[in-house]
Amino acid sequence: MGRFIYDTNANSVDIDDRTLAHLRIVMMNKLRRSEPFMFDVEIGDGSGRRSFWIHPAVPIQFHFFGSRQPRINRSWVEVLMLSASGPSGLSILPEPAEDEEPASPEQA
């Protein structure tokens, strides 16, 4: 289990290392292009959802608790990129099989 930290530890959410590795790629690519976006995530303890306005001016940390780099599923990265660029912003979508064509966020 990893942790996404937005600015301070008070703004953190626990996320599975594998999922976090994929989110890191998406966020890195969006911010490298200076494209702010909304990130909506369920809180792991079932207490609701949090939305973060992701902007290049705010520090982000990705804390991985596992020692190995997860294998990256390019199809999942593409699905998440489509989500991040959509009107509702980035949310954690189910991982597709690696050979699946990315579905639009509305189909996921």
N, CA and C atoms as a LAMMPS dump frame, in Angstrom:
ITEM: TIMESTEP
0
ITEM: NUMBER OF ATOMS
324
ITEM: BOX BOUNDS ff ff ff
-5.0000000000000000e+02 5.0000000000000000e+02
-5.0000000000000000e+02 5.0000000000000000e+02
-5.0000000000000000e+02 5.0000000000000000e+02
ITEM: ATOMS id mol type element x y z
1 1 1 N 0.851 -1.175 0
2 1 2 C 0 0 0
3 1 3 C 0.895 1.235 0
4 2 1 N 0.698 2.115 -0.964
5 2 2 C 1.461 3.34 -1.062
6 2 3 C 0.649 4.519 -0.57
7 3 1 N 1.205 5.705 -0.743
8 3 2 C 0.502 6.9 -0.295
9 3 3 C 0.729 8.03 -1.3
10 4 1 N -0.371 8.668 -1.701
11 4 2 C -0.349 9.872 -2.53
12 4 3 C -0.435 11.053 -1.568
13 5 1 N 0.562 11.943 -1.625
14 5 2 C 0.606 13.099 -0.728
15 5 3 C 0.558 14.36 -1.575
16 6 1 N -0.444 15.184 -1.327
17 6 2 C -0.612 16.426 -2.07
18 6 3 C -0.343 17.584 -1.129
19 7 1 N 0.786 18.198 -1.268
20 7 2 C 1.259 19.324 -0.474
21 7 3 C 1.731 18.888 0.916
22 8 1 N 0.844 18.385 1.773
23 8 2 C 1.218 17.994 3.135
24 8 3 C 0.641 16.618 3.46
25 9 1 N 1.127 16.022 4.543
26 9 2 C 0.604 14.718 4.971
27 9 3 C -0.871 14.775 5.311
28 10 1 N -1.369 15.951 5.677
29 10 2 C -2.802 16.082 5.964
30 10 3 C -3.637 15.86 4.703
31 11 1 N -3.031 16.045 3.551
32 11 2 C -3.704 15.836 2.263
33 11 3 C -3.155 14.584 1.593
34 12 1 N -3.277 13.462 2.275
35 12 2 C -2.752 12.219 1.713
36 12 3 C -3.843 11.158 1.66
37 13 1 N -3.648 10.222 0.737
38 13 2 C -4.582 9.113 0.546
39 13 3 C -3.756 7.852 0.307
40 14 1 N -4.112 6.774 0.98
41 14 2 C -3.448 5.493 0.76
42 14 3 C -4.003 4.849 -0.504
43 15 1 N -3.088 4.424 -1.371
44 15 2 C -3.44 3.809 -2.651
45 15 3 C -2.486 2.643 -2.887
46 16 1 N -2.996 1.553 -3.405
47 16 2 C -2.192 0.383 -3.743
48 16 3 C -0.984 0.794 -4.59
49 17 1 N 0.198 0.216 -4.294
50 17 2 C 1.424 0.568 -5.013
51 17 3 C 1.283 0.454 -6.525
52 18 1 N 0.662 -0.612 -7.006
53 18 2 C 0.521 -0.817 -8.455
54 18 3 C -0.32 0.293 -9.076
55 19 1 N -1.427 0.608 -8.439
56 19 2 C -2.29 1.685 -8.924
57 19 3 C -1.551 3.013 -8.856
58 20 1 N -0.856 3.251 -7.748
59 20 2 C -0.124 4.503 -7.564
60 20 3 C 0.947 4.698 -8.639
61 21 1 N 1.609 3.617 -9.044
62 21 2 C 2.629 3.71 -10.097
63 21 3 C 2.013 4.178 -11.41
64 22 1 N 0.808 3.72 -11.715
65 22 2 C 0.123 4.129 -12.937
66 22 3 C -0.363 5.574 -12.824
67 23 1 N -0.88 5.951 -11.664
68 23 2 C -1.316 7.336 -11.454
69 23 3 C -0.143 8.301 -11.566
70 24 1 N 1.012 7.884 -11.068
71 24 2 C 2.209 8.732 -11.135
72 24 3 C 2.557 9.069 -12.59
73 25 1 N 2.501 8.077 -13.446
74 25 2 C 2.811 8.307 -14.867
75 25 3 C 1.825 9.306 -15.47
76 26 1 N 0.54 9.115 -15.184
77 26 2 C -0.484 10.003 -15.733
78 26 3 C -0.289 11.427 -15.214
79 27 1 N -0.133 11.58 -13.911
80 27 2 C 0.03 12.918 -13.327
81 27 3 C 1.3 13.592 -13.83
82 28 1 N 2.371 12.836 -13.908
83 28 2 C 3.635 13.378 -14.398
84 28 3 C 3.474 13.918 -15.825
85 29 1 N 2.793 13.162 -16.679
86 29 2 C 2.609 13.595 -18.061
87 29 3 C 1.696 14.816 -18.171
88 30 1 N 0.608 14.831 -17.394
89 30 2 C -0.304 15.986 -17.43
90 30 3 C 0.406 17.245 -16.928
91 31 1 N 1.127 17.137 -15.824
92 31 2 C 1.778 18.318 -15.25
93 31 3 C 2.971 18.773 -16.077
94 32 1 N 3.64 17.849 -16.725
95 32 2 C 4.752 18.224 -17.603
96 32 3 C 4.254 19.117 -18.745
97 33 1 N 3.001 18.895 -19.142
98 33 2 C 2.38 19.706 -20.199
99 33 3 C 1.683 20.948 -19.638
100 34 1 N 1.825 21.177 -18.331
101 34 2 C 1.155 22.3 -17.641
102 34 3 C -0.357 22.228 -17.787
103 35 1 N -0.901 21.023 -17.621
104 35 2 C -2.347 20.788 -17.715
105 35 3 C -2.895 20.422 -16.342
106 36 1 N -3.38 21.402 -15.564
107 36 2 C -3.996 21.048 -14.28
108 36 3 C -5.275 20.245 -14.505
109 37 1 N -5.669 19.462 -13.506
110 37 2 C -6.842 18.597 -13.647
111 37 3 C -7.349 18.208 -12.265
112 38 1 N -8.564 17.683 -12.214
113 38 2 C -9.165 17.19 -10.976
114 38 3 C -8.81 15.721 -10.803
115 39 1 N -8.48 15.335 -9.578
116 39 2 C -8.237 13.932 -9.225
117 39 3 C -9.216 13.576 -8.117
118 40 1 N -10.076 12.608 -8.394
119 40 2 C -11.114 12.18 -7.473
120 40 3 C -10.804 10.754 -7.023
121 41 1 N -10.763 10.531 -5.707
122 41 2 C -10.373 9.217 -5.195
123 41 3 C -11.205 8.847 -3.972
124 42 1 N -11.542 7.554 -3.877
125 42 2 C -12.239 7.053 -2.692
126 42 3 C -11.249 6.913 -1.556
127 43 1 N -11.684 7.248 -0.36
128 43 2 C -10.848 7.083 0.824
129 43 3 C -10.861 5.606 1.199
130 44 1 N -9.688 5.051 1.464
131 44 2 C -9.544 3.623 1.713
132 44 3 C -10.354 3.083 2.874
133 45 1 N -10.675 3.917 3.866
134 45 2 C -11.418 3.418 5.025
135 45 3 C -12.928 3.461 4.814
136 46 1 N -13.351 3.802 3.596
137 46 2 C -14.781 3.833 3.285
138 46 3 C -15.503 5.065 3.773
139 47 1 N -14.748 6.1 4.156
140 47 2 C -15.371 7.303 4.709
141 47 3 C -15.764 8.332 3.657
142 48 1 N -15.666 7.98 2.389
143 48 2 C -16.1 8.907 1.346
144 48 3 C -15.077 9.07 0.242
145 49 1 N -15.12 10.23 -0.381
146 49 2 C -14.245 10.55 -1.509
147 49 3 C -13.55 11.873 -1.242
148 50 1 N -12.401 12.053 -1.872
149 50 2 C -11.699 13.336 -1.821
150 50 3 C -11.398 13.746 -3.247
151 51 1 N -11.485 15.013 -3.495
152 51 2 C -11.127 15.569 -4.799
153 51 3 C -9.979 16.542 -4.61
154 52 1 N -8.978 16.411 -5.457
155 52 2 C -7.806 17.279 -5.42
156 52 3 C -7.701 18.004 -6.759
157 53 1 N -7.508 19.315 -6.731
158 53 2 C -7.215 20.064 -7.947
159 53 3 C -5.708 19.991 -8.122
160 54 1 N -5.269 19.187 -9.087
161 54 2 C -3.844 18.948 -9.296
162 54 3 C -3.279 20.06 -10.181
163 55 1 N -2.307 20.771 -9.62
164 55 2 C -1.72 21.924 -10.293
165 55 3 C -0.198 21.847 -10.155
166 56 1 N 0.553 22.271 -11.181
167 56 2 C 2.009 22.175 -11.125
168 56 3 C 2.654 22.95 -9.969
169 57 1 N 1.97 23.927 -9.405
170 57 2 C 2.559 24.737 -8.331
171 57 3 C 2.5 24.058 -6.962
172 58 1 N 1.764 22.954 -6.851
173 58 2 C 1.601 22.286 -5.558
174 58 3 C 2.478 21.033 -5.525
175 59 1 N 3.288 20.867 -4.466
176 59 2 C 4.15 19.682 -4.385
177 59 3 C 3.344 18.386 -4.257
178 60 1 N 3.804 17.363 -4.962
179 60 2 C 3.181 16.039 -4.93
180 60 3 C 4.258 15.025 -4.564
181 61 1 N 3.865 14.061 -3.726
182 61 2 C 4.758 12.946 -3.41
183 61 3 C 4.018 11.641 -3.661
184 62 1 N 4.754 10.667 -4.153
185 62 2 C 4.243 9.316 -4.338
186 62 3 C 5.115 8.426 -3.463
187 63 1 N 4.572 7.943 -2.359
188 63 2 C 5.337 7.134 -1.413
189 63 3 C 4.965 5.672 -1.622
190 64 1 N 5.92 4.908 -2.131
191 64 2 C 5.707 3.49 -2.384
192 64 3 C 6.28 2.691 -1.224
193 65 1 N 5.49 1.774 -0.676
194 65 2 C 5.958 0.97 0.443
195 65 3 C 6.612 -0.323 -0.023
196 66 1 N 6.306 -0.775 -1.233
197 66 2 C 6.935 -1.969 -1.782
198 66 3 C 8.327 -1.65 -2.297
199 67 1 N 9.175 -2.664 -2.376
200 67 2 C 10.558 -2.435 -2.807
201 67 3 C 10.757 -2.623 -4.308
202 68 1 N 9.775 -3.222 -4.986
203 68 2 C 9.927 -3.476 -6.425
204 68 3 C 9.017 -2.561 -7.234
205 69 1 N 9.523 -2.124 -8.386
206 69 2 C 8.735 -1.32 -9.317
207 69 3 C 7.681 -2.216 -9.961
208 70 1 N 6.393 -1.851 -9.866
209 70 2 C 5.359 -2.675 -10.519
210 70 3 C 5.493 -2.645 -12.043
211 71 1 N 5.091 -3.735 -12.693
212 71 2 C 5.061 -3.779 -14.151
213 71 3 C 3.96 -2.837 -14.62
214 72 1 N 4.248 -2.027 -15.621
215 72 2 C 3.307 -1.02 -16.096
216 72 3 C 2.463 -1.579 -17.239
217 73 1 N 1.162 -1.4 -17.119
218 73 2 C 0.19 -1.8 -18.135
219 73 3 C -0.123 -0.555 -18.975
220 74 1 N 0.389 -0.511 -20.192
221 74 2 C 0.208 0.667 -21.058
222 74 3 C -1.264 0.947 -21.343
223 75 1 N -2.062 -0.11 -21.455
224 75 2 C -3.5 0.082 -21.697
225 75 3 C -4.148 0.821 -20.532
226 76 1 N -3.746 0.499 -19.319
227 76 2 C -4.305 1.165 -18.138
228 76 3 C -3.879 2.627 -18.094
229 77 1 N -2.609 2.887 -18.438
230 77 2 C -2.132 4.277 -18.484
231 77 3 C -2.969 5.07 -19.484
232 78 1 N -3.253 4.502 -20.64
233 78 2 C -4.039 5.198 -21.659
234 78 3 C -5.464 5.47 -21.174
235 79 1 N -6.076 4.492 -20.5
236 79 2 C -7.429 4.682 -19.971
237 79 3 C -7.432 5.794 -18.923
238 80 1 N -6.428 5.789 -18.047
239 80 2 C -6.337 6.82 -17.009
240 80 3 C -6.057 8.197 -17.613
241 81 1 N -5.236 8.25 -18.669
242 81 2 C -4.975 9.533 -19.346
243 81 3 C -6.261 10.092 -19.955
244 82 1 N -7.061 9.221 -20.564
245 82 2 C -8.348 9.666 -21.116
246 82 3 C -9.242 10.215 -20.01
247 83 1 N -9.255 9.541 -18.882
248 83 2 C -10.05 9.991 -17.739
249 83 3 C -9.575 11.362 -17.261
250 84 1 N -8.267 11.523 -17.1
251 84 2 C -7.704 12.789 -16.611
252 84 3 C -8.016 13.944 -17.549
253 85 1 N -8.134 13.662 -18.822
254 85 2 C -8.414 14.708 -19.807
255 85 3 C -9.905 14.947 -20.007
256 86 1 N -10.741 14.128 -19.388
257 86 2 C -12.193 14.247 -19.533
258 86 3 C -12.789 15.289 -18.598
259 87 1 N -14.072 15.546 -18.75
260 87 2 C -14.733 16.601 -17.966
261 87 3 C -14.809 16.316 -16.472
262 88 1 N -14.751 15.062 -16.056
263 88 2 C -14.822 14.729 -14.626
264 88 3 C -13.447 14.582 -13.992
265 89 1 N -12.405 14.592 -14.791
266 89 2 C -11.056 14.467 -14.268
267 89 3 C -10.645 13.03 -14.03
268 90 1 N -9.486 12.875 -13.417
269 90 2 C -8.893 11.563 -13.176
270 90 3 C -9.563 10.866 -12.009
271 91 1 N -9.934 9.624 -12.24
272 91 2 C -10.389 8.761 -11.153
273 91 3 C -9.769 7.393 -11.394
274 92 1 N -9.718 6.59 -10.349
275 92 2 C -9.113 5.265 -10.473
276 92 3 C -10.123 4.336 -11.125
277 93 1 N -9.779 3.884 -12.315
278 93 2 C -10.636 2.992 -13.09
279 93 3 C -10.068 1.581 -13.038
280 94 1 N -10.891 0.567 -13.28
281 94 2 C -10.391 -0.817 -13.253
282 94 3 C -9.293 -1.033 -14.288
283 95 1 N -8.346 -1.875 -13.942
284 95 2 C -7.253 -2.178 -14.857
285 95 3 C -7.736 -3.094 -15.964
286 96 1 N -7.562 -2.676 -17.23
287 96 2 C -7.933 -3.556 -18.348
288 96 3 C -6.835 -4.578 -18.597
289 97 1 N -7.179 -5.619 -19.352
290 97 2 C -6.148 -6.564 -19.795
291 97 3 C -5.173 -5.79 -20.669
292 98 1 N -3.923 -6.204 -20.679
293 98 2 C -2.902 -5.435 -21.392
294 98 3 C -3.128 -5.34 -22.887
295 99 1 N -3.831 -6.294 -23.472
296 99 2 C -4.04 -6.261 -24.914
297 99 3 C -5.366 -5.607 -25.297
298 100 1 N -6.125 -5.113 -24.318
299 100 2 C -7.407 -4.46 -24.618
300 100 3 C -7.17 -3.054 -25.148
301 101 1 N -8.029 -2.647 -26.07
302 101 2 C -8.023 -1.267 -26.526
303 101 3 C -8.594 -0.401 -25.414
304 102 1 N -8.025 0.776 -25.171
305 102 2 C -8.572 1.637 -24.133
306 102 3 C -9.994 2.064 -24.441
307 103 1 N -10.853 1.96 -23.444
308 103 2 C -12.251 2.44 -23.573
309 103 3 C -12.299 3.872 -23.126
310 104 1 N -13.261 4.59 -23.628
311 104 2 C -13.436 5.963 -23.154
312 104 3 C -13.905 5.912 -21.698
313 105 1 N -13.692 6.98 -20.904
314 105 2 C -14.121 6.961 -19.513
315 105 3 C -15.615 6.682 -19.342
316 106 1 N -16.432 7.04 -20.312
317 106 2 C -17.858 6.803 -20.21
318 106 3 C -18.18 5.305 -20.315
319 107 1 N -17.313 4.544 -21.023
320 107 2 C -17.545 3.118 -21.202
321 107 3 C -16.988 2.302 -20.043
322 108 1 N -16.065 2.878 -19.284
323 108 2 C -15.411 2.142 -18.187
324 108 3 C -16.317 2.02 -16.994
